[in-house]
């Protein structure tokens, strides 16, 4: 378990950033409402299902776990580095894939 202790500060940073982001977004929306404008500028125009994004992302993460295991077994790369690198690589590839799918879908409309 000591191999994954480096994830604790990363997770804390993500949580603090998420809370700060939600707070700032709420303040922006309240400022718009006070000025009599709508918060429609925050709505995304994409009609692509968000579940598609999360599904592709989860598949990418799963492939990253599998290939991290393969990489750690077949090479002399440390197990932690193999897992983290493959998870980020395939998670990123899956999000880029979703971007191109969403962009193509928006063009058709």
N, CA, C and O atoms as a MOPAC input file, in Angstrom:
PM7 MOZYME 1SCF
protein

 N      0.81600 1    -1.19500 1     0.00000 1
 C      0.00000 1     0.00000 1     0.00000 1
 C      0.85700 1     1.25600 1     0.00000 1
 O      0.39700 1     2.32000 1    -0.41300 1
 N      2.09800 1     1.14400 1     0.45900 1
 C      2.97700 1     2.29900 1     0.51900 1
 C      3.33100 1     2.82500 1    -0.86500 1
 O      3.73500 1     3.98000 1    -1.00000 1
 N      3.18500 1     1.99000 1    -1.90300 1
 C      3.50600 1     2.42500 1    -3.25400 1
 C      2.52900 1     3.47300 1    -3.76600 1
 O      2.86900 1     4.23800 1    -4.66900 1
 N      1.34100 1     3.52400 1    -3.21900 1
 C      0.31800 1     4.44000 1    -3.72100 1
 C      0.12200 1     5.66500 1    -2.82900 1
 O     -0.85500 1     6.39700 1    -2.99000 1
 N      1.02200 1     5.88900 1    -1.90900 1
 C      0.87800 1     7.03800 1    -1.01600 1
 C      1.00700 1     8.36600 1    -1.74000 1
 O      0.52200 1     9.38200 1    -1.24300 1
 N      1.64500 1     8.38400 1    -2.89800 1
 C      1.78700 1     9.62000 1    -3.65200 1
 C      0.45200 1    10.09700 1    -4.21400 1
 O      0.33500 1    11.25700 1    -4.60800 1
 N     -0.54600 1     9.23600 1    -4.25900 1
 C     -1.85600 1     9.61800 1    -4.78300 1
 C     -2.63700 1    10.48900 1    -3.80500 1
 O     -3.55200 1    11.20000 1    -4.22100 1
 N     -2.30500 1    10.45200 1    -2.52900 1
 C     -3.04000 1    11.22300 1    -1.53000 1
 C     -2.93200 1    12.72300 1    -1.78400 1
 O     -3.96400 1    13.39400 1    -1.80100 1
 N     -1.73500 1    13.28900 1    -1.98300 1
 C     -1.68700 1    14.72800 1    -2.27000 1
 C     -2.35400 1    15.09500 1    -3.59500 1
 O     -2.94700 1    16.16700 1    -3.71900 1
 N     -2.25700 1    14.22100 1    -4.56400 1
 C     -2.90400 1    14.48300 1    -5.85100 1
 C     -4.41600 1    14.52500 1    -5.67300 1
 O     -5.07900 1    15.41700 1    -6.20200 1
 N     -4.96300 1    13.56700 1    -4.93200 1
 C     -6.40200 1    13.53500 1    -4.69100 1
 C     -6.85700 1    14.75600 1    -3.89700 1
 O     -7.92000 1    15.31300 1    -4.17000 1
 N     -6.06300 1    15.16900 1    -2.92300 1
 C     -6.41400 1    16.35400 1    -2.15100 1
 C     -6.42700 1    17.60000 1    -3.03500 1
 O     -7.31500 1    18.44300 1    -2.90500 1
 N     -5.44300 1    17.72300 1    -3.93900 1
 C     -5.40200 1    18.85800 1    -4.85500 1
 C     -6.63900 1    18.86100 1    -5.74100 1
 O     -7.23300 1    19.91600 1    -5.96600 1
 N     -7.03500 1    17.70400 1    -6.24600 1
 C     -8.20600 1    17.61000 1    -7.11900 1
 C     -9.47000 1    18.01200 1    -6.36400 1
 O    -10.31300 1    18.72200 1    -6.91200 1
 N     -9.61200 1    17.57100 1    -5.12800 1
 C    -10.79500 1    17.91100 1    -4.33100 1
 C    -10.85000 1    19.40800 1    -4.05300 1
 O    -11.90400 1    20.02800 1    -4.19700 1
 N     -9.71600 1    19.99500 1    -3.65500 1
 C     -9.69000 1    21.42800 1    -3.37100 1
 C     -9.98700 1    22.22000 1    -4.64500 1
 O    -10.74500 1    23.19000 1    -4.60600 1
 N     -9.40800 1    21.82200 1    -5.75500 1
 C     -9.66900 1    22.50200 1    -7.02200 1
 C    -11.14300 1    22.39200 1    -7.39700 1
 O    -11.73800 1    23.37400 1    -7.84100 1
 N    -11.74000 1    21.21500 1    -7.22600 1
 C    -13.15000 1    21.02400 1    -7.55800 1
 C    -14.06100 1    21.91200 1    -6.72500 1
 O    -14.99200 1    22.52100 1    -7.25300 1
 N    -13.79900 1    21.98800 1    -5.43600 1
 C    -14.61500 1    22.83800 1    -4.56500 1
 C    -14.45400 1    24.30400 1    -4.95000 1
 O    -15.44300 1    25.03300 1    -5.02600 1
 N    -13.21600 1    24.74800 1    -5.19500 1
 C    -12.96200 1    26.12800 1    -5.60600 1
 C    -13.64800 1    26.44300 1    -6.92800 1
 O    -14.22900 1    27.51600 1    -7.08900 1
 N    -13.58300 1    25.51400 1    -7.86800 1
 C    -14.20900 1    25.71000 1    -9.17800 1
 C    -15.73200 1    25.85900 1    -9.04100 1
 O    -16.32900 1    26.74100 1    -9.65900 1
 N    -16.34500 1    25.00800 1    -8.24400 1
 C    -17.79200 1    25.09900 1    -8.04600 1
 C    -18.17700 1    26.40800 1    -7.37300 1
 O    -19.19800 1    27.00000 1    -7.72200 1
 N    -17.38200 1    26.87100 1    -6.41600 1
 C    -17.66000 1    28.12000 1    -5.72500 1
 C    -17.57900 1    29.30000 1    -6.69300 1
 O    -18.46300 1    30.15800 1    -6.70000 1
 N    -16.53800 1    29.34800 1    -7.50000 1
 C    -16.36600 1    30.44900 1    -8.44900 1
 C    -17.47500 1    30.42900 1    -9.49000 1
 O    -18.00600 1    31.48000 1    -9.85000 1
 N    -17.82600 1    29.25400 1    -9.97100 1
 C    -18.89300 1    29.15000 1   -10.97500 1
 C    -20.22700 1    29.63800 1   -10.40400 1
 O    -21.00000 1    30.30200 1   -11.09400 1
 N    -20.48600 1    29.30300 1    -9.14800 1
 C    -21.72400 1    29.75600 1    -8.51100 1
 C    -21.74900 1    31.27800 1    -8.40000 1
 O    -22.77600 1    31.90800 1    -8.65000 1
 N    -20.60700 1    31.86600 1    -8.02100 1
 C    -20.52500 1    33.32700 1    -7.90600 1
 C    -20.73500 1    33.99600 1    -9.26800 1
 O    -21.40000 1    35.03000 1    -9.34800 1
 N    -20.18000 1    33.42500 1   -10.33200 1
 C    -20.36300 1    33.98900 1   -11.67200 1
 C    -21.82800 1    33.95200 1   -12.08300 1
 O    -22.35500 1    34.92200 1   -12.62800 1
 N    -22.47300 1    32.83600 1   -11.82000 1
 C    -23.89000 1    32.71200 1   -12.19200 1
 C    -24.75800 1    33.68400 1   -11.39800 1
 O    -25.67500 1    34.29200 1   -11.95100 1
 N    -24.47400 1    33.83100 1   -10.11300 1
 C    -25.24400 1    34.77800 1    -9.31400 1
 C    -25.03200 1    36.20500 1    -9.80100 1
 O    -25.97300 1    36.99900 1    -9.79900 1
 N    -23.82500 1    36.54500 1   -10.21300 1
 C    -23.55200 1    37.88100 1   -10.74600 1
 C    -24.32400 1    38.12000 1   -12.03500 1
 O    -24.82900 1    39.22000 1   -12.25800 1
 N    -24.42200 1    37.10800 1   -12.88000 1
 C    -25.19600 1    37.24200 1   -14.11700 1
 C    -26.67300 1    37.43600 1   -13.81200 1
 O    -27.33500 1    38.25600 1   -14.44900 1
 N    -27.19100 1    36.69900 1   -12.85700 1
 C    -28.60900 1    36.81600 1   -12.50700 1
 C    -28.89400 1    38.20000 1   -11.93500 1
 O    -29.93600 1    38.78800 1   -12.22400 1
 N    -27.97200 1    38.72500 1   -11.12300 1
 C    -28.16100 1    40.06100 1   -10.56300 1
 C    -28.19800 1    41.13200 1   -11.64700 1
 O    -28.89200 1    42.13800 1   -11.50700 1
 N    -27.45100 1    40.91700 1   -12.72700 1
 C    -27.44200 1    41.87500 1   -13.83900 1
 C    -28.63800 1    41.68800 1   -14.76600 1
 O    -28.82600 1    42.47000 1   -15.69700 1
 N    -29.44000 1    40.66800 1   -14.52300 1
 C    -30.62000 1    40.42800 1   -15.34100 1
 C    -30.35200 1    39.58600 1   -16.57600 1
 O    -31.22400 1    39.46300 1   -17.43600 1
 N    -29.18100 1    39.01100 1   -16.68000 1
 C    -28.85500 1    38.15300 1   -17.81700 1
 C    -29.10300 1    36.70300 1   -17.43900 1
 O    -29.26400 1    36.36200 1   -16.26700 1
 N    -29.13100 1    35.86800 1   -18.45200 1
 C    -29.31700 1    34.44000 1   -18.19000 1
 C    -27.95800 1    33.75500 1   -18.14300 1
 O    -26.95900 1    34.28000 1   -18.63500 1
 N    -27.94500 1    32.60100 1   -17.55500 1
 C    -26.71400 1    31.81900 1   -17.46300 1
 C    -26.60200 1    30.85200 1   -18.63300 1
 O    -25.95200 1    29.81300 1   -18.51500 1
 N    -27.22400 1    31.18100 1   -19.75400 1
 C    -27.20800 1    30.30200 1   -20.91500 1
 C    -25.81800 1    30.15900 1   -21.52300 1
 O    -25.56100 1    29.19800 1   -22.25000 1
 N    -24.92200 1    31.09200 1   -21.24100 1
 C    -23.58300 1    30.97700 1   -21.81100 1
 C    -22.81200 1    29.80500 1   -21.22200 1
 O    -21.82200 1    29.36100 1   -21.80400 1
 N    -23.25500 1    29.29700 1   -20.07500 1
 C    -22.57800 1    28.15900 1   -19.45800 1
 C    -23.08500 1    26.82300 1   -19.98900 1
 O    -22.45300 1    25.79100 1   -19.76200 1
 N    -24.20600 1    26.82700 1   -20.68800 1
 C    -24.75400 1    25.58200 1   -21.21700 1
 C    -23.96500 1    25.16200 1   -22.43600 1
 O    -23.68800 1    25.97300 1   -23.32000 1
 N    -23.60400 1    23.88800 1   -22.48200 1
 C    -22.87000 1    23.41000 1   -23.64700 1
 C    -23.85400 1    23.15700 1   -24.78000 1
 O    -24.99000 1    22.74300 1   -24.55200 1
 N    -23.41200 1    23.40600 1   -25.97400 1
 C    -24.26100 1    23.24400 1   -27.14900 1
 C    -24.22400 1    21.82400 1   -27.69200 1
 O    -24.98300 1    21.47600 1   -28.59700 1
 N    -23.35900 1    21.02800 1   -27.15000 1
 C    -23.20400 1    19.66700 1   -27.65200 1
 C    -24.39900 1    18.81400 1   -27.23000 1
 O    -24.79800 1    18.81500 1   -26.06600 1
 N    -24.95500 1    18.09500 1   -28.18600 1
 C    -26.06600 1    17.19900 1   -27.89500 1
 C    -25.58700 1    15.76700 1   -27.71000 1
 O    -26.40000 1    14.84800 1   -27.61100 1
 N    -24.28600 1    15.57400 1   -27.66500 1
 C    -23.73700 1    14.24200 1   -27.46900 1
 C    -23.92700 1    13.87000 1   -26.00400 1
 O    -23.68500 1    14.67700 1   -25.10600 1
 N    -24.35200 1    12.66400 1   -25.78700 1
 C    -24.65100 1    12.19600 1   -24.43900 1
 C    -23.40200 1    12.20600 1   -23.55800 1
 O    -22.35200 1    11.71300 1   -23.96800 1
 N    -23.50900 1    12.76800 1   -22.34200 1
 C    -22.34000 1    12.73500 1   -21.45100 1
 C    -22.00300 1    11.31400 1   -21.01000 1
 O    -20.86500 1    11.04000 1   -20.63000 1
 N    -22.97300 1    10.41300 1   -21.05600 1
 C    -22.66800 1     9.03100 1   -20.68200 1
 C    -21.72800 1     8.39300 1   -21.70000 1
 O    -20.97900 1     7.47600 1   -21.36000 1
 N    -21.75800 1     8.86400 1   -22.93900 1
 C    -20.80100 1     8.37900 1   -23.93100 1
 C    -19.39100 1     8.77400 1   -23.51900 1
 O    -18.46600 1     7.96800 1   -23.62400 1
 N    -19.22200 1     9.99600 1   -23.05600 1
 C    -17.91400 1    10.47900 1   -22.61700 1
 C    -17.39200 1     9.62700 1   -21.46300 1
 O    -16.24600 1     9.18000 1   -21.48500 1
 N    -18.23100 1     9.40500 1   -20.46500 1
 C    -17.80000 1     8.62800 1   -19.31600 1
 C    -17.57700 1     7.16600 1   -19.67200 1
 O    -16.68400 1     6.52200 1   -19.12100 1
 N    -18.37500 1     6.64200 1   -20.57900 1
 C    -18.19200 1     5.26000 1   -21.01200 1
 C    -16.87600 1     5.06700 1   -21.73400 1
 O    -16.14400 1     4.11700 1   -21.45600 1
 N    -16.56800 1     5.96700 1   -22.66700 1
 C    -15.30000 1     5.87400 1   -23.39000 1
 C    -14.13300 1     6.06000 1   -22.42300 1
 O    -13.11800 1     5.37400 1   -22.53800 1
 N    -14.27200 1     6.98300 1   -21.47200 1
 C    -13.20600 1     7.23300 1   -20.49900 1
 C    -12.97000 1     6.00300 1   -19.62500 1
 O    -11.82300 1     5.63100 1   -19.38000 1
 N    -14.03000 1     5.37700 1   -19.16000 1
 C    -13.88000 1     4.18000 1   -18.31600 1
 C    -13.25200 1     3.03000 1   -19.09400 1
 O    -12.44600 1     2.27700 1   -18.54700 1
 N    -13.61600 1     2.89000 1   -20.36300 1
 C    -12.99800 1     1.86200 1   -21.19700 1
 C    -11.50600 1     2.15000 1   -21.35200 1
 O    -10.68400 1     1.23700 1   -21.27600 1
 N    -11.15700 1     3.41900 1   -21.56900 1
 C     -9.74400 1     3.78200 1   -21.68000 1
 C     -8.97400 1     3.48900 1   -20.40400 1
 O     -7.84500 1     3.00000 1   -20.46000 1
 N     -9.57100 1     3.78400 1   -19.25500 1
 C     -8.92100 1     3.50000 1   -17.97200 1
 C     -8.73100 1     1.99200 1   -17.79500 1
 O     -7.67600 1     1.55100 1   -17.33800 1
 N     -9.73900 1     1.20700 1   -18.15100 1
 C     -9.63800 1    -0.25100 1   -18.02700 1
 C     -8.53100 1    -0.79700 1   -18.92900 1
 O     -7.76000 1    -1.66200 1   -18.51400 1
 N     -8.45300 1    -0.29400 1   -20.15400 1
 C     -7.38200 1    -0.72200 1   -21.05700 1
 C     -6.03100 1    -0.30600 1   -20.47500 1
 O     -5.05400 1    -1.04700 1   -20.57800 1
 N     -5.97800 1     0.87100 1   -19.87000 1
 C     -4.74500 1     1.32100 1   -19.22300 1
 C     -4.31700 1     0.39700 1   -18.10100 1
 O     -3.13000 1     0.09400 1   -17.97900 1
 N     -5.26200 1    -0.06600 1   -17.26900 1
 C     -4.93500 1    -1.01700 1   -16.21200 1
 C     -4.39400 1    -2.31500 1   -16.79700 1
 O     -3.38000 1    -2.83900 1   -16.33600 1
 N     -5.08000 1    -2.83000 1   -17.81900 1
 C     -4.64500 1    -4.09200 1   -18.42000 1
 C     -3.25900 1    -3.97300 1   -19.03400 1
 O     -2.40400 1    -4.83100 1   -18.81500 1
 N     -3.03300 1    -2.91700 1   -19.80000 1
 C     -1.73000 1    -2.76700 1   -20.43600 1
 C     -0.65300 1    -2.36000 1   -19.43600 1
 O      0.52700 1    -2.61900 1   -19.67400 1
 N     -1.02200 1    -1.73800 1   -18.33700 1
 C     -0.06500 1    -1.47300 1   -17.26500 1
 C      0.43900 1    -2.76600 1   -16.65700 1
 O      1.62700 1    -2.90500 1   -16.36700 1
 N     -0.46000 1    -3.70500 1   -16.46800 1
 C     -0.07000 1    -5.02300 1   -15.95800 1
 C      0.83200 1    -5.73800 1   -16.95600 1
 O      1.84900 1    -6.31700 1   -16.57300 1
 N      0.46400 1    -5.70100 1   -18.23500 1
 C      1.28000 1    -6.34000 1   -19.26600 1
 C      2.66100 1    -5.68900 1   -19.31100 1
 O      3.67100 1    -6.38800 1   -19.39800 1
 N      2.71200 1    -4.37100 1   -19.25100 1
 C      3.98000 1    -3.64900 1   -19.30300 1
 C      4.85900 1    -3.97900 1   -18.10100 1
 O      6.07000 1    -4.14700 1   -18.24400 1
 N      4.25700 1    -4.07200 1   -16.92400 1
 C      5.06100 1    -4.36500 1   -15.72800 1
 C      5.56100 1    -5.81200 1   -15.72200 1
 O      6.61200 1    -6.09900 1   -15.14900 1
 N      4.81800 1    -6.72000 1   -16.35300 1
 C      5.22900 1    -8.12200 1   -16.38300 1
 C      6.27300 1    -8.40600 1   -17.46100 1
 O      7.13300 1    -9.26600 1   -17.27500 1
 N      6.20800 1    -7.69500 1   -18.57900 1
 C      7.08700 1    -8.01200 1   -19.70300 1
 C      8.36100 1    -7.17500 1   -19.74200 1
 O      9.31200 1    -7.54100 1   -20.43300 1
 N      8.39800 1    -6.06700 1   -19.01900 1
 C      9.60100 1    -5.23300 1   -18.99900 1
 C     10.07000 1    -5.07200 1   -17.56500 1
 O      9.42100 1    -5.55900 1   -16.63900 1
 N     11.19100 1    -4.39500 1   -17.37500 1
 C     11.63900 1    -4.16500 1   -16.01000 1
 C     11.27200 1    -2.77100 1   -15.52800 1
 O     11.97600 1    -2.19200 1   -14.70100 1
 N     10.16500 1    -2.22400 1   -16.04300 1
 C      9.62900 1    -0.96000 1   -15.54000 1
 C      8.90100 1    -1.26400 1   -14.23100 1
 O      8.21600 1    -2.28000 1   -14.11000 1
 N      9.05800 1    -0.37500 1   -13.26100 1
 C      8.38600 1    -0.58700 1   -11.97800 1
 C      6.87600 1    -0.65600 1   -12.17600 1
 O      6.32200 1    -0.02500 1   -13.07500 1
 N      6.23000 1    -1.42700 1   -11.32700 1
 C      4.79100 1    -1.66400 1   -11.46400 1
 C      3.97800 1    -0.37500 1   -11.34500 1
 O      3.05900 1    -0.15400 1   -12.13400 1
 N      4.29900 1     0.46900 1   -10.38400 1
 C      3.55700 1     1.71000 1   -10.18500 1
 C      3.66200 1     2.63200 1   -11.38200 1
 O      2.66600 1     3.21300 1   -11.81400 1
 N      4.85900 1     2.76900 1   -11.91500 1
 C      5.06300 1     3.63200 1   -13.07800 1
 C      4.32700 1     3.07500 1   -14.29500 1
 O      3.73800 1     3.83200 1   -15.06600 1
 N      4.36000 1     1.78000 1   -14.46600 1
 C      3.67600 1     1.16400 1   -15.60800 1
 C      2.17200 1     1.41200 1   -15.52800 1
 O      1.54800 1     1.78000 1   -16.52300 1
 N      1.59300 1     1.21200 1   -14.35200 1
 C      0.16000 1     1.41900 1   -14.19500 1
 C     -0.23600 1     2.87600 1   -14.42200 1
 O     -1.14700 1     3.16400 1   -15.19900 1
 N      0.44300 1     3.78000 1   -13.75100 1
 C      0.07400 1     5.19500 1   -13.83500 1
 C      0.24100 1     5.71500 1   -15.25800 1
 O     -0.62100 1     6.43500 1   -15.76300 1
 N      1.34800 1     5.35500 1   -15.90700 1
 C      1.57500 1     5.85600 1   -17.26300 1
 C      0.53200 1     5.32200 1   -18.23700 1
 O      0.03200 1     6.07400 1   -19.07400 1
 N      0.20200 1     4.06200 1   -18.14400 1
 C     -0.78300 1     3.49200 1   -19.06900 1
 C     -2.18900 1     4.02500 1   -18.78400 1
 O     -2.96000 1     4.24800 1   -19.71700 1
 N     -2.53100 1     4.23200 1   -17.51700 1
 C     -3.84900 1     4.76900 1   -17.18200 1
 C     -4.00500 1     6.17700 1   -17.74200 1
 O     -5.02100 1     6.49700 1   -18.35900 1
 N     -2.98900 1     7.02200 1   -17.52300 1
 C     -3.06900 1     8.38300 1   -18.06000 1
 C     -3.03800 1     8.39000 1   -19.58000 1
 O     -3.76200 1     9.16200 1   -20.20900 1
 N     -2.21400 1     7.54500 1   -20.17700 1
 C     -2.12000 1     7.50100 1   -21.63300 1
 C     -3.45800 1     7.11600 1   -22.25400 1
 O     -3.95600 1     7.81600 1   -23.13700 1
 N     -4.03800 1     6.02200 1   -21.80500 1
 C     -5.27900 1     5.56400 1   -22.41700 1
 C     -6.49000 1     6.36400 1   -21.95900 1
 O     -7.47000 1     6.46400 1   -22.69900 1
 N     -6.44900 1     6.93700 1   -20.75900 1
 C     -7.50700 1     7.86700 1   -20.35700 1
 C     -7.51000 1     9.09200 1   -21.24700 1
 O     -8.56800 1     9.54500 1   -21.68300 1
 N     -6.32900 1     9.63000 1   -21.51900 1
 C     -6.20600 1    10.78500 1   -22.41800 1
 C     -6.61900 1    10.46100 1   -23.83500 1
 O     -7.31000 1    11.25000 1   -24.47900 1
 N     -6.20500 1     9.30800 1   -24.32600 1
 C     -6.59800 1     8.89600 1   -25.67900 1
 C     -8.11400 1     8.76900 1   -25.77800 1
 O     -8.70700 1     9.14000 1   -26.79100 1
 N     -8.73700 1     8.24900 1   -24.73100 1
 C    -10.19600 1     8.09300 1   -24.77000 1
 C    -10.90200 1     9.44800 1   -24.77800 1
 O    -11.91900 1     9.60400 1   -25.45400 1
 N    -10.38000 1    10.43400 1   -24.03600 1
 C    -10.99700 1    11.76300 1   -24.04200 1
 C    -10.80500 1    12.46800 1   -25.37900 1
 O    -11.70000 1    13.17600 1   -25.84000 1
 N     -9.65200 1    12.28100 1   -26.00000 1
 C     -9.43300 1    12.85000 1   -27.33500 1
 C    -10.37100 1    12.18500 1   -28.34200 1
 O    -10.90600 1    12.85300 1   -29.22600 1
 N    -10.56800 1    10.88900 1   -28.21200 1
 C    -11.49900 1    10.17700 1   -29.08700 1
 C    -12.90700 1    10.73100 1   -28.92800 1
 O    -13.60700 1    10.95100 1   -29.91700 1
 N    -13.32400 1    10.95600 1   -27.68100 1
 C    -14.64600 1    11.53000 1   -27.44500 1
 C    -14.75600 1    12.91700 1   -28.07400 1
 O    -15.79500 1    13.26000 1   -28.63800 1
 N    -13.70000 1    13.71200 1   -27.98100 1
 C    -13.72000 1    15.05800 1   -28.56200 1
 C    -14.00100 1    14.98800 1   -30.06200 1
 O    -14.82700 1    15.74200 1   -30.57500 1
 N    -13.31900 1    14.08900 1   -30.76200 1
 C    -13.52800 1    13.98900 1   -32.20500 1
 C    -14.92000 1    13.45900 1   -32.53900 1
 O    -15.51600 1    13.88100 1   -33.53100 1
 N    -15.44300 1    12.55100 1   -31.73500 1
 C    -16.80800 1    12.04900 1   -31.95300 1
 C    -17.81300 1    13.17500 1   -31.74500 1
 O    -18.73100 1    13.34100 1   -32.54700 1
 N    -17.65000 1    13.94600 1   -30.68000 1
 C    -18.57500 1    15.04600 1   -30.38500 1
 C    -18.48900 1    16.12300 1   -31.45400 1
 O    -19.50900 1    16.68200 1   -31.85600 1
 N    -17.27700 1    16.41900 1   -31.91900 1
 C    -17.10500 1    17.45800 1   -32.94500 1
 C    -17.77500 1    17.02900 1   -34.25500 1
 O    -18.39700 1    17.84000 1   -34.94000 1
 N    -17.63700 1    15.74800 1   -34.58800 1
 C    -18.27900 1    15.26500 1   -35.80500 1
 C    -19.80000 1    15.30100 1   -35.66800 1
 O    -20.50600 1    15.59800 1   -36.63200 1
 N    -20.29700 1    15.00200 1   -34.48000 1
 C    -21.73400 1    15.00800 1   -34.24600 1
 C    -22.29800 1    16.42400 1   -34.34000 1
 O    -23.39000 1    16.61600 1   -34.87300 1
 N    -21.57300 1    17.41200 1   -33.83100 1
 C    -22.02400 1    18.79300 1   -33.86700 1
 C    -22.03400 1    19.30100 1   -35.31300 1
 O    -22.93200 1    20.05400 1   -35.68800 1
 N    -21.06800 1    18.90900 1   -36.11800 1
 C    -21.01700 1    19.32300 1   -37.52300 1
 C    -22.20900 1    18.81900 1   -38.31000 1
 O    -22.69800 1    19.52500 1   -39.19300 1
 N    -22.69800 1    17.60900 1   -38.01700 1
 C    -23.82300 1    17.03600 1   -38.74400 1
 C    -25.09600 1    17.80600 1   -38.50500 1
 O    -25.98100 1    17.82500 1   -39.36100 1
 N    -25.20500 1    18.45500 1   -37.33400 1
 C    -26.43400 1    19.18000 1   -36.99900 1
 C    -26.38300 1    20.53700 1   -37.54400 1
 O    -27.32600 1    21.30900 1   -37.36900 1

